[in-house]
């Protein structure tokens, strides 16, 4: 799942079954205004029909900091 503010993309239906090295060749577009853009939140879940999906990992990226950084 990816989200910026109230905008969200949920890719649960596009799971990759029995894949230890999944490939995610996708692009997502979010609309934002600088300065004041929200944080990009990414959550990775495993897929489980019977017991519910488990969180594998998550991260947050400050888009405003990246946009105004000299390095980027």
mmCIF file of the N, C-alpha and C atoms, coordinates in Angstrom:
data_MODEL
# 
_entry.id   MODEL 
# 
loop_
_atom_site.group_PDB 
_atom_site.id 
_atom_site.type_symbol 
_atom_site.label_atom_id 
_atom_site.label_alt_id 
_atom_site.label_comp_id 
_atom_site.label_asym_id 
_atom_site.label_entity_id 
_atom_site.label_seq_id 
_atom_site.pdbx_PDB_ins_code 
_atom_site.Cartn_x 
_atom_site.Cartn_y 
_atom_site.Cartn_z 
_atom_site.occupancy 
_atom_site.B_iso_or_equiv 
_atom_site.pdbx_formal_charge 
_atom_site.auth_seq_id 
_atom_site.auth_comp_id 
_atom_site.auth_asym_id 
_atom_site.auth_atom_id 
_atom_site.pdbx_PDB_model_num 
ATOM 1   N N  . UNK A 1 1  ? 0.847  -1.168  0.000   1.00 0.00 ? 1  UNK A N  1 
ATOM 2   C CA . UNK A 1 1  ? 0.000  0.000   0.000   1.00 0.00 ? 1  UNK A CA 1 
ATOM 3   C C  . UNK A 1 1  ? 0.894  1.233   0.000   1.00 0.00 ? 1  UNK A C  1 
ATOM 4   N N  . UNK A 1 2  ? 0.544  2.207   -0.833  1.00 0.00 ? 2  UNK A N  1 
ATOM 5   C CA . UNK A 1 2  ? 1.247  3.485   -0.892  1.00 0.00 ? 2  UNK A CA 1 
ATOM 6   C C  . UNK A 1 2  ? 0.241  4.580   -0.628  1.00 0.00 ? 2  UNK A C  1 
ATOM 7   N N  . UNK A 1 3  ? 0.640  5.603   0.135   1.00 0.00 ? 3  UNK A N  1 
ATOM 8   C CA . UNK A 1 3  ? -0.284 6.702   0.390   1.00 0.00 ? 3  UNK A CA 1 
ATOM 9   C C  . UNK A 1 3  ? 0.481  8.012   0.583   1.00 0.00 ? 3  UNK A C  1 
ATOM 10  N N  . UNK A 1 4  ? -0.145 9.078   0.115   1.00 0.00 ? 4  UNK A N  1 
ATOM 11  C CA . UNK A 1 4  ? 0.312  10.441  0.350   1.00 0.00 ? 4  UNK A CA 1 
ATOM 12  C C  . UNK A 1 4  ? -0.928 11.214  0.754   1.00 0.00 ? 4  UNK A C  1 
ATOM 13  N N  . UNK A 1 5  ? -0.986 11.630  2.013   1.00 0.00 ? 5  UNK A N  1 
ATOM 14  C CA . UNK A 1 5  ? -2.184 12.294  2.514   1.00 0.00 ? 5  UNK A CA 1 
ATOM 15  C C  . UNK A 1 5  ? -3.380 11.356  2.419   1.00 0.00 ? 5  UNK A C  1 
ATOM 16  N N  . UNK A 1 6  ? -4.440 11.787  1.749   1.00 0.00 ? 6  UNK A N  1 
ATOM 17  C CA . UNK A 1 6  ? -5.645 10.967  1.598   1.00 0.00 ? 6  UNK A CA 1 
ATOM 18  C C  . UNK A 1 6  ? -5.636 10.139  0.314   1.00 0.00 ? 6  UNK A C  1 
ATOM 19  N N  . UNK A 1 7  ? -4.641 10.358  -0.541  1.00 0.00 ? 7  UNK A N  1 
ATOM 20  C CA . UNK A 1 7  ? -4.514 9.589   -1.775  1.00 0.00 ? 7  UNK A CA 1 
ATOM 21  C C  . UNK A 1 7  ? -3.856 8.249   -1.448  1.00 0.00 ? 7  UNK A C  1 
ATOM 22  N N  . UNK A 1 8  ? -4.406 7.155   -1.988  1.00 0.00 ? 8  UNK A N  1 
ATOM 23  C CA . UNK A 1 8  ? -3.899 5.838   -1.630  1.00 0.00 ? 8  UNK A CA 1 
ATOM 24  C C  . UNK A 1 8  ? -3.992 4.883   -2.813  1.00 0.00 ? 8  UNK A C  1 
ATOM 25  N N  . UNK A 1 9  ? -2.972 4.037   -2.958  1.00 0.00 ? 9  UNK A N  1 
ATOM 26  C CA . UNK A 1 9  ? -2.986 2.933   -3.910  1.00 0.00 ? 9  UNK A CA 1 
ATOM 27  C C  . UNK A 1 9  ? -2.850 1.649   -3.116  1.00 0.00 ? 9  UNK A C  1 
ATOM 28  N N  . UNK A 1 10 ? -3.806 0.745   -3.269  1.00 0.00 ? 10 UNK A N  1 
ATOM 29  C CA . UNK A 1 10 ? -3.759 -0.541  -2.595  1.00 0.00 ? 10 UNK A CA 1 
ATOM 30  C C  . UNK A 1 10 ? -3.592 -1.612  -3.668  1.00 0.00 ? 10 UNK A C  1 
ATOM 31  N N  . UNK A 1 11 ? -2.478 -2.314  -3.638  1.00 0.00 ? 11 UNK A N  1 
ATOM 32  C CA . UNK A 1 11 ? -2.148 -3.299  -4.661  1.00 0.00 ? 11 UNK A CA 1 
ATOM 33  C C  . UNK A 1 11 ? -2.332 -4.734  -4.157  1.00 0.00 ? 11 UNK A C  1 
ATOM 34  N N  . UNK A 1 12 ? -3.195 -4.960  -3.192  1.00 0.00 ? 12 UNK A N  1 
ATOM 35  C CA . UNK A 1 12 ? -3.362 -6.292  -2.618  1.00 0.00 ? 12 UNK A CA 1 
ATOM 36  C C  . UNK A 1 12 ? -3.763 -7.326  -3.663  1.00 0.00 ? 12 UNK A C  1 
ATOM 37  N N  . UNK A 1 13 ? -4.591 -6.952  -4.622  1.00 0.00 ? 13 UNK A N  1 
ATOM 38  C CA . UNK A 1 13 ? -5.067 -7.912  -5.620  1.00 0.00 ? 13 UNK A CA 1 
ATOM 39  C C  . UNK A 1 13 ? -3.973 -8.332  -6.601  1.00 0.00 ? 13 UNK A C  1 
ATOM 40  N N  . UNK A 1 14 ? -2.846 -7.625  -6.628  1.00 0.00 ? 14 UNK A N  1 
ATOM 41  C CA . UNK A 1 14 ? -1.747 -7.935  -7.542  1.00 0.00 ? 14 UNK A CA 1 
ATOM 42  C C  . UNK A 1 14 ? -0.591 -8.640  -6.825  1.00 0.00 ? 14 UNK A C  1 
ATOM 43  N N  . UNK A 1 15 ? -0.906 -9.575  -5.944  1.00 0.00 ? 15 UNK A N  1 
ATOM 44  C CA . UNK A 1 15 ? 0.124  -10.279 -5.187  1.00 0.00 ? 15 UNK A CA 1 
ATOM 45  C C  . UNK A 1 15 ? 0.902  -11.244 -6.088  1.00 0.00 ? 15 UNK A C  1 
ATOM 46  N N  . UNK A 1 16 ? 2.090  -11.633 -5.626  1.00 0.00 ? 16 UNK A N  1 
ATOM 47  C CA . UNK A 1 16 ? 2.934  -12.581 -6.345  1.00 0.00 ? 16 UNK A CA 1 
ATOM 48  C C  . UNK A 1 16 ? 3.092  -13.817 -5.461  1.00 0.00 ? 16 UNK A C  1 
ATOM 49  N N  . UNK A 1 17 ? 2.422  -14.882 -5.810  1.00 0.00 ? 17 UNK A N  1 
ATOM 50  C CA . UNK A 1 17 ? 2.365  -16.093 -4.994  1.00 0.00 ? 17 UNK A CA 1 
ATOM 51  C C  . UNK A 1 17 ? 3.677  -16.870 -5.029  1.00 0.00 ? 17 UNK A C  1 
ATOM 52  N N  . UNK A 1 18 ? 4.143  -17.295 -3.854  1.00 0.00 ? 18 UNK A N  1 
ATOM 53  C CA . UNK A 1 18 ? 5.349  -18.120 -3.690  1.00 0.00 ? 18 UNK A CA 1 
ATOM 54  C C  . UNK A 1 18 ? 6.568  -17.529 -4.399  1.00 0.00 ? 18 UNK A C  1 
ATOM 55  N N  . UNK A 1 19 ? 6.789  -16.257 -4.207  1.00 0.00 ? 19 UNK A N  1 
ATOM 56  C CA . UNK A 1 19 ? 7.918  -15.565 -4.837  1.00 0.00 ? 19 UNK A CA 1 
ATOM 57  C C  . UNK A 1 19 ? 8.781  -14.929 -3.758  1.00 0.00 ? 19 UNK A C  1 
ATOM 58  N N  . UNK A 1 20 ? 10.003 -15.432 -3.586  1.00 0.00 ? 20 UNK A N  1 
ATOM 59  C CA . UNK A 1 20 ? 10.885 -14.875 -2.552  1.00 0.00 ? 20 UNK A CA 1 
ATOM 60  C C  . UNK A 1 20 ? 11.586 -13.596 -3.012  1.00 0.00 ? 20 UNK A C  1 
ATOM 61  N N  . UNK A 1 21 ? 11.632 -13.345 -4.310  1.00 0.00 ? 21 UNK A N  1 
ATOM 62  C CA . UNK A 1 21 ? 12.229 -12.126 -4.857  1.00 0.00 ? 21 UNK A CA 1 
ATOM 63  C C  . UNK A 1 21 ? 11.248 -11.466 -5.835  1.00 0.00 ? 21 UNK A C  1 
ATOM 64  N N  . UNK A 1 22 ? 10.196 -10.862 -5.303  1.00 0.00 ? 22 UNK A N  1 
ATOM 65  C CA . UNK A 1 22 ? 9.173  -10.287 -6.203  1.00 0.00 ? 22 UNK A CA 1 
ATOM 66  C C  . UNK A 1 22 ? 9.710  -9.096  -6.989  1.00 0.00 ? 22 UNK A C  1 
ATOM 67  N N  . UNK A 1 23 ? 9.142  -8.888  -8.162  1.00 0.00 ? 23 UNK A N  1 
ATOM 68  C CA . UNK A 1 23 ? 9.493  -7.757  -9.030  1.00 0.00 ? 23 UNK A CA 1 
ATOM 69  C C  . UNK A 1 23 ? 8.309  -6.799  -9.048  1.00 0.00 ? 23 UNK A C  1 
ATOM 70  N N  . UNK A 1 24 ? 8.570  -5.538  -8.771  1.00 0.00 ? 24 UNK A N  1 
ATOM 71  C CA . UNK A 1 24 ? 7.518  -4.524  -8.713  1.00 0.00 ? 24 UNK A CA 1 
ATOM 72  C C  . UNK A 1 24 ? 7.779  -3.439  -9.750  1.00 0.00 ? 24 UNK A C  1 
ATOM 73  N N  . UNK A 1 25 ? 7.550  -3.733  -10.994 1.00 0.00 ? 25 UNK A N  1 
ATOM 74  C CA . UNK A 1 25 ? 7.774  -2.751  -12.055 1.00 0.00 ? 25 UNK A CA 1 
ATOM 75  C C  . UNK A 1 25 ? 6.502  -1.940  -12.258 1.00 0.00 ? 25 UNK A C  1 
ATOM 76  N N  . UNK A 1 26 ? 6.261  -1.000  -11.366 1.00 0.00 ? 26 UNK A N  1 
ATOM 77  C CA . UNK A 1 26 ? 5.054  -0.174  -11.416 1.00 0.00 ? 26 UNK A CA 1 
ATOM 78  C C  . UNK A 1 26 ? 5.402  1.270   -11.137 1.00 0.00 ? 26 UNK A C  1 
ATOM 79  N N  . UNK A 1 27 ? 4.548  2.146   -11.596 1.00 0.00 ? 27 UNK A N  1 
ATOM 80  C CA . UNK A 1 27 ? 4.699  3.568   -11.335 1.00 0.00 ? 27 UNK A CA 1 
ATOM 81  C C  . UNK A 1 27 ? 3.376  4.081   -10.778 1.00 0.00 ? 27 UNK A C  1 
ATOM 82  N N  . UNK A 1 28 ? 3.459  4.926   -9.776  1.00 0.00 ? 28 UNK A N  1 
ATOM 83  C CA . UNK A 1 28 ? 2.277  5.516   -9.168  1.00 0.00 ? 28 UNK A CA 1 
ATOM 84  C C  . UNK A 1 28 ? 2.446  7.029   -9.170  1.00 0.00 ? 28 UNK A C  1 
ATOM 85  N N  . UNK A 1 29 ? 1.385  7.749   -9.456  1.00 0.00 ? 29 UNK A N  1 
ATOM 86  C CA . UNK A 1 29 ? 1.427  9.211   -9.453  1.00 0.00 ? 29 UNK A CA 1 
ATOM 87  C C  . UNK A 1 29 ? 0.528  9.757   -8.364  1.00 0.00 ? 29 UNK A C  1 
ATOM 88  N N  . UNK A 1 30 ? 1.087  10.681  -7.593  1.00 0.00 ? 30 UNK A N  1 
ATOM 89  C CA . UNK A 1 30 ? 0.341  11.395  -6.572  1.00 0.00 ? 30 UNK A CA 1 
ATOM 90  C C  . UNK A 1 30 ? 0.435  12.879  -6.881  1.00 0.00 ? 30 UNK A C  1 
ATOM 91  N N  . UNK A 1 31 ? -0.610 13.604  -6.616  1.00 0.00 ? 31 UNK A N  1 
ATOM 92  C CA . UNK A 1 31 ? -0.599 15.054  -6.791  1.00 0.00 ? 31 UNK A CA 1 
ATOM 93  C C  . UNK A 1 31 ? -0.269 15.697  -5.448  1.00 0.00 ? 31 UNK A C  1 
ATOM 94  N N  . UNK A 1 32 ? 0.610  16.691  -5.499  1.00 0.00 ? 32 UNK A N  1 
ATOM 95  C CA . UNK A 1 32 ? 1.001  17.398  -4.283  1.00 0.00 ? 32 UNK A CA 1 
ATOM 96  C C  . UNK A 1 32 ? 1.455  18.801  -4.609  1.00 0.00 ? 32 UNK A C  1 
ATOM 97  N N  . UNK A 1 33 ? 1.513  19.634  -3.600  1.00 0.00 ? 33 UNK A N  1 
ATOM 98  C CA . UNK A 1 33 ? 1.939  21.019  -3.746  1.00 0.00 ? 33 UNK A CA 1 
ATOM 99  C C  . UNK A 1 33 ? 3.133  21.253  -2.831  1.00 0.00 ? 33 UNK A C  1 
ATOM 100 N N  . UNK A 1 34 ? 4.164  21.887  -3.390  1.00 0.00 ? 34 UNK A N  1 
ATOM 101 C CA . UNK A 1 34 ? 5.344  22.224  -2.595  1.00 0.00 ? 34 UNK A CA 1 
ATOM 102 C C  . UNK A 1 34 ? 5.377  23.717  -2.355  1.00 0.00 ? 34 UNK A C  1 
ATOM 103 N N  . UNK A 1 35 ? 5.729  24.184  -1.184  1.00 0.00 ? 35 UNK A N  1 
ATOM 104 C CA . UNK A 1 35 ? 5.975  23.428  0.041   1.00 0.00 ? 35 UNK A CA 1 
ATOM 105 C C  . UNK A 1 35 ? 4.663  22.964  0.666   1.00 0.00 ? 35 UNK A C  1 
ATOM 106 N N  . UNK A 1 36 ? 4.769  22.035  1.577   1.00 0.00 ? 36 UNK A N  1 
ATOM 107 C CA . UNK A 1 36 ? 3.614  21.551  2.314   1.00 0.00 ? 36 UNK A CA 1 
ATOM 108 C C  . UNK A 1 36 ? 3.124  20.189  1.880   1.00 0.00 ? 36 UNK A C  1 
ATOM 109 N N  . UNK A 1 37 ? 3.862  19.507  1.022   1.00 0.00 ? 37 UNK A N  1 
ATOM 110 C CA . UNK A 1 37 ? 3.445  18.187  0.548   1.00 0.00 ? 37 UNK A CA 1 
ATOM 111 C C  . UNK A 1 37 ? 3.537  17.171  1.688   1.00 0.00 ? 37 UNK A C  1 
ATOM 112 N N  . UNK A 1 38 ? 2.621  16.235  1.716   1.00 0.00 ? 38 UNK A N  1 
ATOM 113 C CA . UNK A 1 38 ? 2.605  15.209  2.755   1.00 0.00 ? 38 UNK A CA 1 
ATOM 114 C C  . UNK A 1 38 ? 3.709  14.182  2.549   1.00 0.00 ? 38 UNK A C  1 
ATOM 115 N N  . UNK A 1 39 ? 3.850  13.312  3.502   1.00 0.00 ? 39 UNK A N  1 
ATOM 116 C CA . UNK A 1 39 ? 4.841  12.246  3.486   1.00 0.00 ? 39 UNK A CA 1 
ATOM 117 C C  . UNK A 1 39 ? 4.329  11.057  2.687   1.00 0.00 ? 39 UNK A C  1 
ATOM 118 N N  . UNK A 1 40 ? 5.218  10.439  1.889   1.00 0.00 ? 40 UNK A N  1 
ATOM 119 C CA . UNK A 1 40 ? 4.894  9.203   1.174   1.00 0.00 ? 40 UNK A CA 1 
ATOM 120 C C  . UNK A 1 40 ? 5.072  8.046   2.148   1.00 0.00 ? 40 UNK A C  1 
ATOM 121 N N  . UNK A 1 41 ? 4.028  7.249   2.324   1.00 0.00 ? 41 UNK A N  1 
ATOM 122 C CA . UNK A 1 41 ? 4.079  6.099   3.230   1.00 0.00 ? 41 UNK A CA 1 
ATOM 123 C C  . UNK A 1 41 ? 3.963  4.830   2.397   1.00 0.00 ? 41 UNK A C  1 
ATOM 124 N N  . UNK A 1 42 ? 4.863  3.890   2.637   1.00 0.00 ? 42 UNK A N  1 
ATOM 125 C CA . UNK A 1 42 ? 4.884  2.621   1.917   1.00 0.00 ? 42 UNK A CA 1 
ATOM 126 C C  . UNK A 1 42 ? 4.814  1.493   2.934   1.00 0.00 ? 42 UNK A C  1 
ATOM 127 N N  . UNK A 1 43 ? 3.859  0.585   2.737   1.00 0.00 ? 43 UNK A N  1 
ATOM 128 C CA . UNK A 1 43 ? 3.734  -0.601  3.598   1.00 0.00 ? 43 UNK A CA 1 
ATOM 129 C C  . UNK A 1 43 ? 3.760  -1.839  2.721   1.00 0.00 ? 43 UNK A C  1 
ATOM 130 N N  . UNK A 1 44 ? 4.595  -2.817  3.097   1.00 0.00 ? 44 UNK A N  1 
ATOM 131 C CA . UNK A 1 44 ? 4.673  -4.093  2.390   1.00 0.00 ? 44 UNK A CA 1 
ATOM 132 C C  . UNK A 1 44 ? 4.031  -5.164  3.264   1.00 0.00 ? 44 UNK A C  1 
ATOM 133 N N  . UNK A 1 45 ? 3.123  -5.905  2.662   1.00 0.00 ? 45 UNK A N  1 
ATOM 134 C CA . UNK A 1 45 ? 2.410  -6.960  3.377   1.00 0.00 ? 45 UNK A CA 1 
ATOM 135 C C  . UNK A 1 45 ? 2.602  -8.282  2.647   1.00 0.00 ? 45 UNK A C  1 
ATOM 136 N N  . UNK A 1 46 ? 2.560  -9.386  3.399   1.00 0.00 ? 46 UNK A N  1 
ATOM 137 C CA . UNK A 1 46 ? 2.512  -10.680 2.737   1.00 0.00 ? 46 UNK A CA 1 
ATOM 138 C C  . UNK A 1 46 ? 1.051  -10.982 2.403   1.00 0.00 ? 46 UNK A C  1 
ATOM 139 N N  . UNK A 1 47 ? 0.805  -11.997 1.617   1.00 0.00 ? 47 UNK A N  1 
ATOM 140 C CA . UNK A 1 47 ? -0.562 -12.355 1.220   1.00 0.00 ? 47 UNK A CA 1 
ATOM 141 C C  . UNK A 1 47 ? -0.960 -13.639 1.921   1.00 0.00 ? 47 UNK A C  1 
ATOM 142 N N  . UNK A 1 48 ? -2.098 -13.618 2.589   1.00 0.00 ? 48 UNK A N  1 
ATOM 143 C CA . UNK A 1 48 ? -2.577 -14.792 3.299   1.00 0.00 ? 48 UNK A CA 1 
ATOM 144 C C  . UNK A 1 48 ? -4.096 -14.791 3.289   1.00 0.00 ? 48 UNK A C  1 
ATOM 145 N N  . UNK A 1 49 ? -4.694 -15.760 2.588   1.00 0.00 ? 49 UNK A N  1 
ATOM 146 C CA . UNK A 1 49 ? -6.156 -15.852 2.494   1.00 0.00 ? 49 UNK A CA 1 
ATOM 147 C C  . UNK A 1 49 ? -6.824 -16.208 3.817   1.00 0.00 ? 49 UNK A C  1 
ATOM 148 N N  . UNK A 1 50 ? -6.207 -17.088 4.590   1.00 0.00 ? 50 UNK A N  1 
ATOM 149 C CA . UNK A 1 50 ? -6.878 -17.647 5.761   1.00 0.00 ? 50 UNK A CA 1 
ATOM 150 C C  . UNK A 1 50 ? -6.656 -16.868 7.052   1.00 0.00 ? 50 UNK A C  1 
ATOM 151 N N  . UNK A 1 51 ? -5.429 -16.432 7.318   1.00 0.00 ? 51 UNK A N  1 
ATOM 152 C CA . UNK A 1 51 ? -5.119 -15.844 8.613   1.00 0.00 ? 51 UNK A CA 1 
ATOM 153 C C  . UNK A 1 51 ? -4.905 -14.337 8.570   1.00 0.00 ? 51 UNK A C  1 
ATOM 154 N N  . UNK A 1 52 ? -5.090 -13.724 7.438   1.00 0.00 ? 52 UNK A N  1 
ATOM 155 C CA . UNK A 1 52 ? -4.888 -12.283 7.312   1.00 0.00 ? 52 UNK A CA 1 
ATOM 156 C C  . UNK A 1 52 ? -3.451 -11.947 6.940   1.00 0.00 ? 52 UNK A C  1 
ATOM 157 N N  . UNK A 1 53 ? -3.292 -10.869 6.229   1.00 0.00 ? 53 UNK A N  1 
ATOM 158 C CA . UNK A 1 53 ? -1.967 -10.446 5.778   1.00 0.00 ? 53 UNK A CA 1 
ATOM 159 C C  . UNK A 1 53 ? -1.139 -9.919  6.948   1.00 0.00 ? 53 UNK A C  1 
ATOM 160 N N  . UNK A 1 54 ? 0.174  -10.160 6.888   1.00 0.00 ? 54 UNK A N  1 
ATOM 161 C CA . UNK A 1 54 ? 1.091  -9.694  7.930   1.00 0.00 ? 54 UNK A CA 1 
ATOM 162 C C  . UNK A 1 54 ? 1.976  -8.591  7.372   1.00 0.00 ? 54 UNK A C  1 
ATOM 163 N N  . UNK A 1 55 ? 2.280  -7.623  8.211   1.00 0.00 ? 55 UNK A N  1 
ATOM 164 C CA . UNK A 1 55 ? 3.158  -6.533  7.823   1.00 0.00 ? 55 UNK A CA 1 
ATOM 165 C C  . UNK A 1 55 ? 4.595  -7.047  7.727   1.00 0.00 ? 55 UNK A C  1 
ATOM 166 N N  . UNK A 1 56 ? 5.226  -6.839  6.561   1.00 0.00 ? 56 UNK A N  1 
ATOM 167 C CA . UNK A 1 56 ? 6.627  -7.217  6.365   1.00 0.00 ? 56 UNK A CA 1 
ATOM 168 C C  . UNK A 1 56 ? 7.526  -6.040  6.725   1.00 0.00 ? 56 UNK A C  1 
ATOM 169 N N  . UNK A 1 57 ? 7.142  -4.853  6.275   1.00 0.00 ? 57 UNK A N  1 
ATOM 170 C CA . UNK A 1 57 ? 7.936  -3.667  6.563   1.00 0.00 ? 57 UNK A CA 1 
ATOM 171 C C  . UNK A 1 57 ? 7.223  -2.421  6.098   1.00 0.00 ? 57 UNK A C  1 
ATOM 172 N N  . UNK A 1 58 ? 7.663  -1.282  6.601   1.00 0.00 ? 58 UNK A N  1 
ATOM 173 C CA . UNK A 1 58 ? 7.067  -0.014  6.201   1.00 0.00 ? 58 UNK A CA 1 
ATOM 174 C C  . UNK A 1 58 ? 8.115  1.086   6.306   1.00 0.00 ? 58 UNK A C  1 
ATOM 175 N N  . UNK A 1 59 ? 7.897  2.150   5.539   1.00 0.00 ? 59 UNK A N  1 
ATOM 176 C CA . UNK A 1 59 ? 8.792  3.298   5.576   1.00 0.00 ? 59 UNK A CA 1 
ATOM 177 C C  . UNK A 1 59 ? 8.017  4.555   5.225   1.00 0.00 ? 59 UNK A C  1 
ATOM 178 N N  . UNK A 1 60 ? 8.566  5.686   5.596   1.00 0.00 ? 60 UNK A N  1 
ATOM 179 C CA . UNK A 1 60 ? 7.982  6.987   5.259   1.00 0.00 ? 60 UNK A CA 1 
ATOM 180 C C  . UNK A 1 60 ? 9.066  7.843   4.626   1.00 0.00 ? 60 UNK A C  1 
ATOM 181 N N  . UNK A 1 61 ? 8.727  8.537   3.542   1.00 0.00 ? 61 UNK A N  1 
ATOM 182 C CA . UNK A 1 61 ? 9.668  9.390   2.822   1.00 0.00 ? 61 UNK A CA 1 
ATOM 183 C C  . UNK A 1 61 ? 9.112  10.803  2.803   1.00 0.00 ? 61 UNK A C  1 
ATOM 184 N N  . UNK A 1 62 ? 9.901  11.734  3.317   1.00 0.00 ? 62 UNK A N  1 
ATOM 185 C CA . UNK A 1 62 ? 9.510  13.145  3.331   1.00 0.00 ? 62 UNK A CA 1 
ATOM 186 C C  . UNK A 1 62 ? 9.762  13.721  1.944   1.00 0.00 ? 62 UNK A C  1 
ATOM 187 N N  . UNK A 1 63 ? 8.715  13.858  1.142   1.00 0.00 ? 63 UNK A N  1 
ATOM 188 C CA . UNK A 1 63 ? 8.843  14.314  -0.241  1.00 0.00 ? 63 UNK A CA 1 
ATOM 189 C C  . UNK A 1 63 ? 9.347  15.750  -0.334  1.00 0.00 ? 63 UNK A C  1 
ATOM 190 N N  . UNK A 1 64 ? 8.917  16.569  0.590   1.00 0.00 ? 64 UNK A N  1 
ATOM 191 C CA . UNK A 1 64 ? 9.341  17.964  0.578   1.00 0.00 ? 64 UNK A CA 1 
ATOM 192 C C  . UNK A 1 64 ? 10.842 18.076  0.810   1.00 0.00 ? 64 UNK A C  1 
ATOM 193 N N  . UNK A 1 65 ? 11.360 17.299  1.739   1.00 0.00 ? 65 UNK A N  1 
ATOM 194 C CA . UNK A 1 65 ? 12.794 17.306  2.022   1.00 0.00 ? 65 UNK A CA 1 
ATOM 195 C C  . UNK A 1 65 ? 13.579 16.826  0.799   1.00 0.00 ? 65 UNK A C  1 
ATOM 196 N N  . UNK A 1 66 ? 13.083 15.801  0.113   1.00 0.00 ? 66 UNK A N  1 
ATOM 197 C CA . UNK A 1 66 ? 13.747 15.299  -1.092  1.00 0.00 ? 66 UNK A CA 1 
ATOM 198 C C  . UNK A 1 66 ? 13.692 16.320  -2.220  1.00 0.00 ? 66 UNK A C  1 
ATOM 199 N N  . UNK A 1 67 ? 12.565 16.981  -2.381  1.00 0.00 ? 67 UNK A N  1 
ATOM 200 C CA . UNK A 1 67 ? 12.379 17.935  -3.472  1.00 0.00 ? 67 UNK A CA 1 
ATOM 201 C C  . UNK A 1 67 ? 13.333 19.119  -3.362  1.00 0.00 ? 67 UNK A C  1 
ATOM 202 N N  . UNK A 1 68 ? 13.508 19.629  -2.138  1.00 0.00 ? 68 UNK A N  1 
ATOM 203 C CA . UNK A 1 68 ? 14.342 20.802  -1.931  1.00 0.00 ? 68 UNK A CA 1 
ATOM 204 C C  . UNK A 1 68 ? 15.798 20.480  -1.602  1.00 0.00 ? 68 UNK A C  1 
ATOM 205 N N  . UNK A 1 69 ? 16.156 19.191  -1.510  1.00 0.00 ? 69 UNK A N  1 
ATOM 206 C CA . UNK A 1 69 ? 17.518 18.798  -1.186  1.00 0.00 ? 69 UNK A CA 1 
ATOM 207 C C  . UNK A 1 69 ? 18.437 19.017  -2.396  1.00 0.00 ? 69 UNK A C  1 
ATOM 208 N N  . UNK A 1 70 ? 19.628 19.522  -2.150  1.00 0.00 ? 70 UNK A N  1 
ATOM 209 C CA . UNK A 1 70 ? 20.609 19.747  -3.215  1.00 0.00 ? 70 UNK A CA 1 
ATOM 210 C C  . UNK A 1 70 ? 21.061 18.405  -3.811  1.00 0.00 ? 70 UNK A C  1 
ATOM 211 N N  . UNK A 1 71 ? 21.118 17.362  -3.001  1.00 0.00 ? 71 UNK A N  1 
ATOM 212 C CA . UNK A 1 71 ? 21.567 16.036  -3.461  1.00 0.00 ? 71 UNK A CA 1 
ATOM 213 C C  . UNK A 1 71 ? 20.637 15.452  -4.527  1.00 0.00 ? 71 UNK A C  1 
ATOM 214 N N  . UNK A 1 72 ? 19.348 15.745  -4.459  1.00 0.00 ? 72 UNK A N  1 
ATOM 215 C CA . UNK A 1 72 ? 18.386 15.154  -5.379  1.00 0.00 ? 72 UNK A CA 1 
ATOM 216 C C  . UNK A 1 72 ? 18.130 16.083  -6.525  1.00 0.00 ? 72 UNK A C  1 
# 
